[in-house]
Amino acid sequence: MKEEIIERINAGITEAGYDAILVFGYDNVQYLSGAYLHFPQSFPDRYMAVFWPKEEMATCVIPHEWESSFLNLSWINKTRTYNEKPGSPSGIVEAAVYLAKNTVRKTGRIGIDVNRTPLNVYNRLKGALEDFELAPCDDLLRELRLKKTQGELELLEKVVSKNDQAIAGHAHHILVQQANGEMNITEGIRTHAIERELDEVGHHAIAQAVGETNMKSWWPRAPMFGIGFDKKPLRGEWLRMELVSTVNGYWSNGARMLSMDEPTDEMKADYQNLVTLRETARDALKPGVKASDVYKAVKATADEKGIALQIKVTLGTGIGASNYEPPYISEADETVLEPGMIIVFSPVIKDSNDNLLMAKDTFVITEEGHKLIGWWKDWREPFIANYTF
């Protein structure tokens, strides 16, 4: 994976006409360096960056105390550390300016991920590098990350499979007669994730179990970011099980529905609506189709069949070095799907009781169409809890 990504980055920098790129967005830094650190996104006023000159070795600019952790994980073995000054980005700016002036010719073109660079950092860089051309490189990074390398696809398939196994693994322990509360079930999902060597530490990693009537909310305890209430799911109710996890900084985002005992006819009909939307998406997910057209096809099916599809959010996103990245299954995303792209299709619908039902399925776009990855079981039916021991 390392060699494929490095080759792709070097080619991209040259083809885009940059003399170097200077990248600050954390997931972009991770993509360029291969180093997944748990903590930087939790400290947005502490900065790190990758400086990558054309046809030369990259350097990571990083706080001194983070250096050893970074070097243990990264394929970049050059660093320039700086001492942090509270409330000021001057340390990282000075280090980045030093690298630019000692590597790139005067008037050279340096790409910056402008959309991800803190404004106070960018303004200082612009003043200190006034003899250079600073140009956005956000589009280059987006294109590099959109189509995964073979190594990335293999890692993502592994993560997605383990994520689905972790959800279903704990579902085996849920009993209708001896059910635990939502918080306890949530911790059980996390435990099964850890048993499968999934990483559940960090900025985005989270598990959640939500039963009726709390399922009427997307995140029942927001803005407290709790992981559920003490309510025990009852016979004849739904339980929604969610898990976001990572391996080496590559993410999976899963959600499955569990029925407490054999589902009623009404529950079966509601779940079938999720299946119907998935099958519509499967018909549309293939090379040459716009992401927006997949969205339109799914929405048209929902409108035709009276399915209460929730359209305030996208119907799917990419995954990779972040758990939410292009392409987006949205009416606004005109991205043309190509082999190597990966999409989590994630419709949300309301059932007849206003509960929010979810299913998240991961597809890789292939030359022939798509490949569904990660299913632990046949999710054309929900998981049905055992009645008792």
KELUM-216391 format. One record per residue (C-alpha): residue number from 0; residue in one letter; x, y negated, z negated. Coordinates in nm, 2 decimals. Example, Ala and Ser with C-alpha at 12.3 -4.5 7.8 and 13.67 -1.06 7.14 Angstrom:
+-----+---+--------+--------+--------+
|   k | r |     c1 |     c2 |     c3 |
+-----+---+--------+--------+--------+
|   0 | A |   1.23 |   0.45 |  -0.78 |
|   1 | S |   1.37 |   0.11 |  -0.71 |
+-----+---+--------+--------+--------+
This chain:
+-----+---+--------+--------+--------+
|   k | r |     c1 |     c2 |     c3 |
+-----+---+--------+--------+--------+
|   0 | M |   0.00 |   0.00 |   0.00 |
|   1 | K |   0.28 |  -0.24 |  -0.09 |
|   2 | E |   0.46 |  -0.21 |   0.25 |
|   3 | E |   0.13 |  -0.25 |   0.44 |
|   4 | I |   0.03 |  -0.57 |   0.25 |
|   5 | I |   0.38 |  -0.73 |   0.27 |
|   6 | E |   0.39 |  -0.67 |   0.64 |
|   7 | R |   0.05 |  -0.82 |   0.69 |
|   8 | I |   0.13 |  -1.13 |   0.48 |
|   9 | N |   0.46 |  -1.19 |   0.67 |
|  10 | A |   0.28 |  -1.16 |   1.00 |
|  11 | G |   0.00 |  -1.38 |   0.89 |
|  12 | I |   0.23 |  -1.66 |   0.77 |
|  13 | T |   0.41 |  -1.66 |   1.10 |
|  14 | E |   0.11 |  -1.64 |   1.32 |
|  15 | A |  -0.06 |  -1.93 |   1.13 |
|  16 | G |   0.24 |  -2.15 |   1.18 |
|  17 | Y |   0.33 |  -2.20 |   0.81 |
|  18 | D |   0.69 |  -2.24 |   0.69 |
|  19 | A |   0.57 |  -2.11 |   0.35 |
|  20 | I |   0.25 |  -2.07 |   0.15 |
|  21 | L |   0.20 |  -2.17 |  -0.21 |
|  22 | V |  -0.09 |  -1.99 |  -0.38 |
|  23 | F |  -0.25 |  -2.06 |  -0.71 |
|  24 | G |  -0.59 |  -1.87 |  -0.72 |
|  25 | Y |  -0.54 |  -1.58 |  -0.96 |
|  26 | D |  -0.68 |  -1.31 |  -0.74 |
|  27 | N |  -0.48 |  -1.44 |  -0.45 |
|  28 | V |  -0.17 |  -1.43 |  -0.66 |
|  29 | Q |  -0.25 |  -1.07 |  -0.76 |
|  30 | Y |  -0.31 |  -0.98 |  -0.39 |
|  31 | L |   0.03 |  -1.12 |  -0.29 |
|  32 | S |   0.22 |  -0.98 |  -0.58 |
|  33 | G |   0.06 |  -0.65 |  -0.66 |
|  34 | A |   0.06 |  -0.75 |  -1.03 |
|  35 | Y |  -0.27 |  -0.73 |  -1.22 |
|  36 | L |  -0.24 |  -0.91 |  -1.55 |
|  37 | H |  -0.55 |  -0.90 |  -1.78 |
|  38 | F |  -0.52 |  -1.25 |  -1.93 |
|  39 | P |  -0.46 |  -1.54 |  -1.68 |
|  40 | Q |  -0.82 |  -1.59 |  -1.58 |
|  41 | S |  -0.91 |  -1.64 |  -1.94 |
|  42 | F |  -0.67 |  -1.93 |  -1.96 |
|  43 | P |  -0.76 |  -2.16 |  -1.67 |
|  44 | D |  -0.53 |  -2.44 |  -1.80 |
|  45 | R |  -0.23 |  -2.22 |  -1.78 |
|  46 | Y |  -0.09 |  -2.18 |  -1.43 |
|  47 | M |   0.09 |  -1.93 |  -1.22 |
|  48 | A |   0.16 |  -1.93 |  -0.84 |
|  49 | V |   0.33 |  -1.74 |  -0.56 |
|  50 | F |   0.56 |  -1.92 |  -0.32 |
|  51 | W |   0.61 |  -1.71 |  -0.01 |
|  52 | P |   0.85 |  -1.86 |   0.26 |
|  53 | K |   0.83 |  -1.73 |   0.62 |
|  54 | E |   1.04 |  -1.42 |   0.67 |
|  55 | E |   1.19 |  -1.45 |   0.32 |
|  56 | M |   1.13 |  -1.29 |  -0.02 |
|  57 | A |   0.85 |  -1.44 |  -0.23 |
|  58 | T |   0.90 |  -1.60 |  -0.58 |
|  59 | C |   0.64 |  -1.61 |  -0.86 |
|  60 | V |   0.63 |  -1.93 |  -1.06 |
|  61 | I |   0.51 |  -1.84 |  -1.40 |
|  62 | P |   0.51 |  -1.94 |  -1.77 |
|  63 | H |   0.83 |  -1.81 |  -1.94 |
|  64 | E |   0.64 |  -1.58 |  -2.18 |
|  65 | W |   0.45 |  -1.41 |  -1.90 |
|  66 | E |   0.76 |  -1.32 |  -1.70 |
|  67 | S |   0.84 |  -0.97 |  -1.84 |
|  68 | S |   0.48 |  -0.85 |  -1.80 |
|  69 | F |   0.47 |  -0.98 |  -1.44 |
|  70 | L |   0.80 |  -0.82 |  -1.34 |
|  71 | N |   0.69 |  -0.48 |  -1.49 |
|  72 | L |   0.39 |  -0.48 |  -1.25 |
|  73 | S |   0.48 |  -0.67 |  -0.94 |
|  74 | W |   0.66 |  -0.58 |  -0.62 |
|  75 | I |   0.79 |  -0.94 |  -0.62 |
|  76 | N |   1.12 |  -0.93 |  -0.82 |
|  77 | K |   1.20 |  -1.30 |  -0.81 |
|  78 | T |   1.06 |  -1.55 |  -1.06 |
|  79 | R |   1.10 |  -1.91 |  -1.15 |
|  80 | T |   0.98 |  -1.97 |  -1.50 |
|  81 | Y |   0.88 |  -2.29 |  -1.66 |
|  82 | N |   0.81 |  -2.42 |  -2.01 |
|  83 | E |   0.45 |  -2.53 |  -2.06 |
|  84 | K |   0.35 |  -2.87 |  -2.17 |
|  85 | P |   0.01 |  -2.89 |  -2.35 |
|  86 | G |  -0.24 |  -3.06 |  -2.13 |
|  87 | S |   0.00 |  -3.12 |  -1.84 |
|  88 | P |   0.07 |  -2.92 |  -1.52 |
|  89 | S |   0.41 |  -3.09 |  -1.48 |
|  90 | G |   0.61 |  -2.77 |  -1.55 |
|  91 | I |   0.46 |  -2.56 |  -1.27 |
|  92 | V |   0.47 |  -2.85 |  -1.03 |
|  93 | E |   0.84 |  -2.92 |  -1.09 |
|  94 | A |   0.92 |  -2.55 |  -1.04 |
|  95 | A |   0.71 |  -2.53 |  -0.72 |
|  96 | V |   0.86 |  -2.85 |  -0.58 |
|  97 | Y |   1.21 |  -2.72 |  -0.65 |
|  98 | L |   1.14 |  -2.40 |  -0.45 |
|  99 | A |   0.98 |  -2.59 |  -0.16 |
| 100 | K |   1.26 |  -2.85 |  -0.13 |
| 101 | N |   1.53 |  -2.58 |  -0.15 |
| 102 | T |   1.37 |  -2.34 |   0.09 |
| 103 | V |   1.16 |  -2.53 |   0.35 |
| 104 | R |   1.30 |  -2.79 |   0.59 |
| 105 | K |   1.19 |  -3.15 |   0.55 |
| 106 | T |   0.85 |  -3.21 |   0.72 |
| 107 | G |   0.79 |  -2.83 |   0.70 |
| 108 | R |   0.43 |  -2.70 |   0.69 |
| 109 | I |   0.33 |  -2.55 |   0.35 |
| 110 | G |   0.00 |  -2.37 |   0.32 |
| 111 | I |  -0.19 |  -2.41 |  -0.01 |
| 112 | D |  -0.51 |  -2.24 |  -0.12 |
| 113 | V |  -0.67 |  -2.57 |  -0.17 |
| 114 | N |  -1.01 |  -2.44 |  -0.28 |
| 115 | R |  -0.84 |  -2.25 |  -0.57 |
| 116 | T |  -0.57 |  -2.50 |  -0.67 |
| 117 | P |  -0.66 |  -2.72 |  -0.97 |
| 118 | L |  -0.71 |  -3.08 |  -0.86 |
| 119 | N |  -0.45 |  -3.22 |  -1.11 |
| 120 | V |  -0.19 |  -2.97 |  -0.98 |
| 121 | Y |  -0.27 |  -3.04 |  -0.61 |
| 122 | N |  -0.25 |  -3.42 |  -0.66 |
| 123 | R |   0.09 |  -3.40 |  -0.83 |
| 124 | L |   0.22 |  -3.16 |  -0.56 |
| 125 | K |   0.10 |  -3.40 |  -0.29 |
| 126 | G |   0.29 |  -3.69 |  -0.44 |
| 127 | A |   0.61 |  -3.49 |  -0.50 |
| 128 | L |   0.60 |  -3.33 |  -0.15 |
| 129 | E |   0.51 |  -3.63 |   0.05 |
| 130 | D |   0.77 |  -3.55 |   0.32 |
| 131 | F |   0.61 |  -3.21 |   0.38 |
| 132 | E |   0.29 |  -3.12 |   0.55 |
| 133 | L |   0.05 |  -2.96 |   0.30 |
| 134 | A |  -0.22 |  -2.77 |   0.49 |
| 135 | P |  -0.50 |  -2.54 |   0.36 |
| 136 | C |  -0.43 |  -2.17 |   0.39 |
| 137 | D |  -0.76 |  -2.05 |   0.24 |
| 138 | D |  -0.88 |  -1.91 |   0.57 |
| 139 | L |  -0.56 |  -1.71 |   0.62 |
| 140 | L |  -0.59 |  -1.55 |   0.27 |
| 141 | R |  -0.96 |  -1.48 |   0.34 |
| 142 | E |  -0.87 |  -1.30 |   0.66 |
| 143 | L |  -0.59 |  -1.11 |   0.50 |
| 144 | R |  -0.81 |  -0.98 |   0.23 |
| 145 | L |  -1.13 |  -0.91 |   0.43 |
| 146 | K |  -0.99 |  -0.61 |   0.61 |
| 147 | K |  -0.83 |  -0.37 |   0.37 |
| 148 | T |  -0.52 |  -0.17 |   0.44 |
| 149 | Q |  -0.54 |   0.21 |   0.43 |
| 150 | G |  -0.38 |   0.21 |   0.09 |
| 151 | E |  -0.63 |  -0.04 |  -0.04 |
| 152 | L |  -0.92 |   0.17 |   0.09 |
| 153 | E |  -0.79 |   0.48 |  -0.07 |
| 154 | L |  -0.75 |   0.30 |  -0.41 |
| 155 | L |  -1.09 |   0.15 |  -0.39 |
| 156 | E |  -1.26 |   0.48 |  -0.31 |
| 157 | K |  -1.09 |   0.62 |  -0.62 |
| 158 | V |  -1.21 |   0.33 |  -0.83 |
| 159 | V |  -1.57 |   0.34 |  -0.70 |
| 160 | S |  -1.59 |   0.72 |  -0.75 |
| 161 | K |  -1.47 |   0.70 |  -1.11 |
| 162 | N |  -1.71 |   0.41 |  -1.18 |
| 163 | D |  -2.01 |   0.61 |  -1.06 |
| 164 | Q |  -1.89 |   0.91 |  -1.26 |
| 165 | A |  -1.86 |   0.70 |  -1.57 |
| 166 | I |  -2.22 |   0.58 |  -1.55 |
| 167 | A |  -2.36 |   0.93 |  -1.48 |
| 168 | G |  -2.12 |   1.08 |  -1.73 |
| 169 | H |  -2.28 |   0.89 |  -2.01 |
| 170 | A |  -2.63 |   0.94 |  -1.87 |
| 171 | H |  -2.59 |   1.31 |  -1.95 |
| 172 | H |  -2.58 |   1.22 |  -2.32 |
| 173 | I |  -2.90 |   1.02 |  -2.32 |
| 174 | L |  -3.19 |   1.22 |  -2.47 |
| 175 | V |  -3.56 |   1.12 |  -2.46 |
| 176 | Q |  -3.62 |   1.24 |  -2.82 |
| 177 | Q |  -3.29 |   1.13 |  -2.97 |
| 178 | A |  -3.22 |   0.81 |  -2.78 |
| 179 | N |  -2.97 |   0.56 |  -2.91 |
| 180 | G |  -3.01 |   0.18 |  -2.87 |
| 181 | E |  -2.89 |  -0.03 |  -2.58 |
| 182 | M |  -2.57 |  -0.14 |  -2.75 |
| 183 | N |  -2.47 |   0.22 |  -2.84 |
| 184 | I |  -2.54 |   0.33 |  -2.48 |
| 185 | T |  -2.33 |   0.04 |  -2.34 |
| 186 | E |  -2.04 |   0.15 |  -2.55 |
| 187 | G |  -2.09 |   0.51 |  -2.43 |
| 188 | I |  -2.06 |   0.39 |  -2.07 |
| 189 | R |  -1.74 |   0.21 |  -2.16 |
| 190 | T |  -1.60 |   0.52 |  -2.33 |
| 191 | H |  -1.67 |   0.73 |  -2.02 |
| 192 | A |  -1.50 |   0.46 |  -1.81 |
| 193 | I |  -1.19 |   0.47 |  -2.03 |
| 194 | E |  -1.19 |   0.86 |  -2.02 |
| 195 | R |  -1.16 |   0.83 |  -1.64 |
| 196 | E |  -0.87 |   0.58 |  -1.67 |
| 197 | L |  -1.07 |   0.29 |  -1.56 |
| 198 | D |  -0.96 |  -0.04 |  -1.70 |
| 199 | E |  -1.23 |  -0.21 |  -1.92 |
| 200 | V |  -1.02 |  -0.49 |  -2.05 |
| 201 | G |  -1.00 |  -0.83 |  -1.89 |
| 202 | H |  -1.20 |  -1.12 |  -1.75 |
| 203 | H |  -1.46 |  -0.94 |  -1.53 |
| 204 | A |  -1.47 |  -0.59 |  -1.68 |
| 205 | I |  -1.81 |  -0.53 |  -1.85 |
| 206 | A |  -2.07 |  -0.26 |  -1.91 |
| 207 | Q |  -2.43 |  -0.31 |  -1.99 |
| 208 | A |  -2.73 |  -0.09 |  -2.06 |
| 209 | V |  -3.08 |  -0.25 |  -2.05 |
| 210 | G |  -3.41 |  -0.10 |  -2.12 |
| 211 | E |  -3.77 |  -0.22 |  -2.09 |
| 212 | T |  -3.88 |  -0.49 |  -2.17 |
| 213 | N |  -3.53 |  -0.65 |  -2.17 |
| 214 | M |  -3.50 |  -0.55 |  -1.80 |
| 215 | K |  -3.71 |  -0.86 |  -1.70 |
| 216 | S |  -3.38 |  -1.06 |  -1.74 |
| 217 | W |  -3.06 |  -1.04 |  -1.53 |
| 218 | W |  -2.85 |  -1.07 |  -1.85 |
| 219 | P |  -3.08 |  -1.04 |  -2.15 |
| 220 | R |  -2.86 |  -1.21 |  -2.40 |
| 221 | A |  -2.71 |  -1.49 |  -2.19 |
| 222 | P |  -2.55 |  -1.72 |  -2.26 |
| 223 | M |  -2.41 |  -1.52 |  -2.56 |
| 224 | F |  -2.27 |  -1.25 |  -2.32 |
| 225 | G |  -2.39 |  -0.97 |  -2.54 |
| 226 | I |  -2.40 |  -0.62 |  -2.41 |
| 227 | G |  -2.75 |  -0.53 |  -2.51 |
| 228 | F |  -3.00 |  -0.52 |  -2.80 |
| 229 | D |  -3.07 |  -0.25 |  -3.05 |
| 230 | K |  -3.39 |  -0.14 |  -2.87 |
| 231 | K |  -3.41 |   0.23 |  -2.79 |
| 232 | P |  -3.55 |   0.33 |  -2.45 |
| 233 | L |  -3.87 |   0.52 |  -2.48 |
| 234 | R |  -4.02 |   0.81 |  -2.29 |
| 235 | G |  -4.17 |   0.69 |  -1.96 |
| 236 | E |  -3.94 |   0.38 |  -1.94 |
| 237 | W |  -3.66 |   0.27 |  -1.72 |
| 238 | L |  -3.30 |   0.22 |  -1.83 |
| 239 | R |  -3.06 |   0.01 |  -1.62 |
| 240 | M |  -2.69 |   0.11 |  -1.65 |
| 241 | E |  -2.42 |  -0.12 |  -1.51 |
| 242 | L |  -2.04 |  -0.11 |  -1.50 |
| 243 | V |  -1.78 |  -0.33 |  -1.36 |
| 244 | S |  -1.43 |  -0.18 |  -1.38 |
| 245 | T |  -1.09 |  -0.18 |  -1.23 |
| 246 | V |  -0.78 |   0.02 |  -1.15 |
| 247 | N |  -0.46 |  -0.18 |  -1.09 |
| 248 | G |  -0.66 |  -0.49 |  -1.03 |
| 249 | Y |  -0.89 |  -0.34 |  -0.76 |
| 250 | W |  -1.25 |  -0.35 |  -0.86 |
| 251 | S |  -1.57 |  -0.16 |  -0.85 |
| 252 | N |  -1.92 |  -0.29 |  -0.93 |
| 253 | G |  -2.19 |  -0.03 |  -1.01 |
| 254 | A |  -2.55 |  -0.01 |  -1.12 |
| 255 | R |  -2.78 |   0.29 |  -1.15 |
| 256 | M |  -3.13 |   0.35 |  -1.28 |
| 257 | L |  -3.22 |   0.62 |  -1.53 |
| 258 | S |  -3.57 |   0.74 |  -1.61 |
| 259 | M |  -3.65 |   0.85 |  -1.96 |
| 260 | D |  -3.81 |   1.19 |  -1.88 |
| 261 | E |  -3.97 |   1.27 |  -1.55 |
| 262 | P |  -4.06 |   0.95 |  -1.37 |
| 263 | T |  -4.43 |   0.86 |  -1.33 |
| 264 | D |  -4.57 |   0.83 |  -0.98 |
| 265 | E |  -4.55 |   0.45 |  -1.02 |
| 266 | M |  -4.19 |   0.47 |  -1.11 |
| 267 | K |  -4.11 |   0.70 |  -0.82 |
| 268 | A |  -4.27 |   0.45 |  -0.58 |
| 269 | D |  -4.07 |   0.16 |  -0.73 |
| 270 | Y |  -3.75 |   0.35 |  -0.70 |
| 271 | Q |  -3.83 |   0.45 |  -0.35 |
| 272 | N |  -3.84 |   0.08 |  -0.26 |
| 273 | L |  -3.47 |   0.07 |  -0.36 |
| 274 | V |  -3.40 |   0.37 |  -0.14 |
| 275 | T |  -3.59 |   0.22 |   0.15 |
| 276 | L |  -3.38 |  -0.10 |   0.14 |
| 277 | R |  -3.06 |   0.10 |   0.12 |
| 278 | E |  -3.16 |   0.30 |   0.43 |
| 279 | T |  -3.23 |  -0.03 |   0.61 |
| 280 | A |  -2.89 |  -0.16 |   0.52 |
| 281 | R |  -2.73 |   0.17 |   0.64 |
| 282 | D |  -2.89 |   0.13 |   0.98 |
| 283 | A |  -2.74 |  -0.22 |   1.01 |
| 284 | L |  -2.39 |  -0.17 |   0.86 |
| 285 | K |  -2.16 |  -0.12 |   1.16 |
| 286 | P |  -1.89 |  -0.30 |   1.35 |
| 287 | G |  -2.00 |  -0.60 |   1.55 |
| 288 | V |  -2.30 |  -0.69 |   1.33 |
| 289 | K |  -2.30 |  -1.01 |   1.14 |
| 290 | A |  -2.33 |  -1.00 |   0.76 |
| 291 | S |  -2.63 |  -1.24 |   0.79 |
| 292 | D |  -2.80 |  -1.00 |   1.03 |
| 293 | V |  -2.78 |  -0.72 |   0.77 |
| 294 | Y |  -2.94 |  -0.96 |   0.52 |
| 295 | K |  -3.22 |  -1.04 |   0.77 |
| 296 | A |  -3.29 |  -0.68 |   0.84 |
| 297 | V |  -3.32 |  -0.59 |   0.47 |
| 298 | K |  -3.54 |  -0.89 |   0.40 |
| 299 | A |  -3.76 |  -0.81 |   0.69 |
| 300 | T |  -3.82 |  -0.46 |   0.56 |
| 301 | A |  -3.89 |  -0.59 |   0.21 |
| 302 | D |  -4.14 |  -0.84 |   0.35 |
| 303 | E |  -4.31 |  -0.58 |   0.57 |
| 304 | K |  -4.35 |  -0.33 |   0.29 |
| 305 | G |  -4.43 |  -0.58 |   0.01 |
| 306 | I |  -4.12 |  -0.50 |  -0.19 |
| 307 | A |  -4.04 |  -0.78 |  -0.44 |
| 308 | L |  -3.68 |  -0.83 |  -0.33 |
| 309 | Q |  -3.50 |  -1.10 |  -0.53 |
| 310 | I |  -3.33 |  -1.33 |  -0.29 |
| 311 | K |  -3.18 |  -1.59 |  -0.52 |
| 312 | V |  -2.85 |  -1.39 |  -0.50 |
| 313 | T |  -2.67 |  -1.22 |  -0.22 |
| 314 | L |  -2.77 |  -0.86 |  -0.13 |
| 315 | G |  -2.41 |  -0.75 |  -0.13 |
| 316 | T |  -2.05 |  -0.86 |  -0.15 |
| 317 | G |  -1.70 |  -0.73 |  -0.07 |
| 318 | I |  -1.47 |  -0.60 |  -0.34 |
| 319 | G |  -1.09 |  -0.57 |  -0.36 |
| 320 | A |  -0.86 |  -0.78 |  -0.57 |
| 321 | S |  -1.17 |  -0.94 |  -0.72 |
| 322 | N |  -1.51 |  -0.79 |  -0.79 |
| 323 | Y |  -1.69 |  -1.04 |  -0.58 |
| 324 | E |  -1.54 |  -1.16 |  -0.25 |
| 325 | P |  -1.63 |  -1.18 |   0.13 |
| 326 | P |  -1.81 |  -1.06 |   0.32 |
| 327 | Y |  -2.14 |  -1.16 |   0.16 |
| 328 | I |  -2.47 |  -1.00 |   0.27 |
| 329 | S |  -2.63 |  -1.34 |   0.28 |
| 330 | E |  -2.83 |  -1.54 |   0.54 |
| 331 | A |  -2.54 |  -1.79 |   0.53 |
| 332 | D |  -2.25 |  -1.56 |   0.60 |
| 333 | E |  -2.18 |  -1.53 |   0.98 |
| 334 | T |  -1.89 |  -1.29 |   0.93 |
| 335 | V |  -1.88 |  -1.02 |   1.19 |
| 336 | L |  -1.83 |  -0.68 |   1.03 |
| 337 | E |  -1.51 |  -0.49 |   1.13 |
| 338 | P |  -1.36 |  -0.16 |   1.04 |
| 339 | G |  -1.17 |  -0.18 |   0.72 |
| 340 | M |  -1.42 |  -0.41 |   0.55 |
| 341 | I |  -1.58 |  -0.28 |   0.23 |
| 342 | I |  -1.92 |  -0.39 |   0.10 |
| 343 | V |  -2.12 |  -0.32 |  -0.22 |
| 344 | F |  -2.48 |  -0.33 |  -0.12 |
| 345 | S |  -2.67 |  -0.45 |  -0.43 |
| 346 | P |  -3.04 |  -0.53 |  -0.39 |
| 347 | V |  -3.24 |  -0.63 |  -0.69 |
| 348 | I |  -3.62 |  -0.58 |  -0.69 |
| 349 | K |  -3.90 |  -0.63 |  -0.94 |
| 350 | D |  -4.12 |  -0.33 |  -1.02 |
| 351 | S |  -4.49 |  -0.35 |  -1.10 |
| 352 | N |  -4.41 |  -0.44 |  -1.46 |
| 353 | D |  -4.16 |  -0.72 |  -1.36 |
| 354 | N |  -3.86 |  -0.52 |  -1.46 |
| 355 | L |  -3.55 |  -0.59 |  -1.25 |
| 356 | L |  -3.44 |  -0.26 |  -1.09 |
| 357 | M |  -3.09 |  -0.24 |  -0.94 |
| 358 | A |  -2.88 |   0.00 |  -0.73 |
| 359 | K |  -2.52 |  -0.07 |  -0.61 |
| 360 | D |  -2.38 |   0.14 |  -0.33 |
| 361 | T |  -2.04 |   0.09 |  -0.17 |
| 362 | F |  -1.98 |   0.12 |   0.21 |
| 363 | V |  -1.66 |   0.11 |   0.41 |
| 364 | I |  -1.71 |  -0.02 |   0.77 |
| 365 | T |  -1.56 |   0.23 |   1.01 |
| 366 | E |  -1.51 |   0.25 |   1.39 |
| 367 | E |  -1.82 |   0.47 |   1.41 |
| 368 | G |  -2.04 |   0.28 |   1.17 |
| 369 | H |  -1.98 |   0.31 |   0.80 |
| 370 | K |  -1.89 |   0.55 |   0.52 |
| 371 | L |  -2.08 |   0.57 |   0.19 |
| 372 | I |  -1.83 |   0.63 |  -0.09 |
| 373 | G |  -1.84 |   0.71 |  -0.46 |
| 374 | W |  -2.17 |   0.89 |  -0.51 |
| 375 | W |  -2.14 |   1.13 |  -0.81 |
| 376 | K |  -2.49 |   1.25 |  -0.74 |
| 377 | D |  -2.76 |   1.21 |  -0.47 |
| 378 | W |  -2.90 |   0.87 |  -0.57 |
| 379 | R |  -3.20 |   0.90 |  -0.35 |
| 380 | E |  -3.35 |   0.99 |  -0.69 |
| 381 | P |  -3.28 |   0.82 |  -1.02 |
| 382 | F |  -3.10 |   1.00 |  -1.30 |
| 383 | I |  -3.36 |   1.17 |  -1.52 |
| 384 | A |  -3.27 |   1.19 |  -1.89 |
| 385 | N |  -3.28 |   1.53 |  -2.07 |
| 386 | Y |  -3.57 |   1.56 |  -2.31 |
| 387 | T |  -3.38 |   1.69 |  -2.61 |
| 388 | F |  -3.08 |   1.91 |  -2.71 |
+-----+---+--------+--------+--------+
